[in-house]
Amino acid sequence: MNKLTIITITFFTLLQAGCTTFHASQPSAELVASVNSNIKADIEVGEKISGKSRVVTLFGFINFGDDKFSDGINYGSTSGIALEGRSIDEAKSAASYNAVSISKADVIVLPRYTIEVTNFLLFKTTDVSVIGNKGIIKSFKSN
């Protein structure tokens, strides 16, 4: 074989052997639901409360950290299957739980989150703190 043929075959072989990642997604329409109620909550707003949480993620998908979380809170950052934002959602939920349980509040009024993500070679840490006001539900009233 001549040199040009060998170089061409080698080039196309190396071109075929490269690593390729392909991701195709089908965007879907967002489901917007609205619930109307004739009930209003009387919430007593109290002093400042805060909570903290840390989640350590190994290899991008194994999370270690707090084991108690606030549930039913939509943080709006990820879907249920996303791995990248999962540690942030877990840390937010745990920080909220810590703030509410320590202060014996029913809700956090005007929560503000501070998120710090530090990436290392094989792991990352996600530190979240939440600050807000203590909310105590006094009663429910119908309109």
FENSULFEN-V136736 format. One record per run of one state. SS is the DSSP state (hx for helix, st for strand, lp for the rest). FROM is the first residue (numbers start at 1). TO is the last residue. If there is no record, write none. Layout:
ss: (SS;SS)
from: (FROM;FROM)
to: (TO;TO)
This chain:
ss: (lp;hx;lp;st;lp;st;lp;hx;lp;st;lp;st;lp)
from: (1;3;17;39;59;62;66;86;104;107;120;123;143)
to: (2;16;38;58;61;65;85;103;106;119;122;142;143)
